[in-house]
Amino acid sequence: MPTKADAAKGIKCEFTRISPTRYAYTITFEQKFLEPLHLQKGSIAGFGLYLHDRMDDGTLGNKGLSLATEPGVPCDAKPQLWPLMILSE
């Protein structure tokens, strides 16, 4: 897992407004951030992502989106809660 500084410098993120109520957040990872995962058919890995959200009043709150396998729990630094992905063709 990259440090916060490495992620800020090395992981490309793009936020796009698709419509007044829809957004797209695209994240591009370099191979070095995915290692030792090999991007080939049959590879299995856990992948956790937590998108922090800012509250409308400008303060940071507990609002966000998590891929954790346990509802309501952020998956930051908790690999036991990361869902598995299996690569296919």
Secondary structure, DSSP 8 states (H G I E B T S, - for coil): ---HHHHHHHSEEEEEEEETTEEEEEEE--HHHHTT---STT-EEE---EEEEE-TTSSEEEEEEE--SSTT---TT-GGG--EEE---
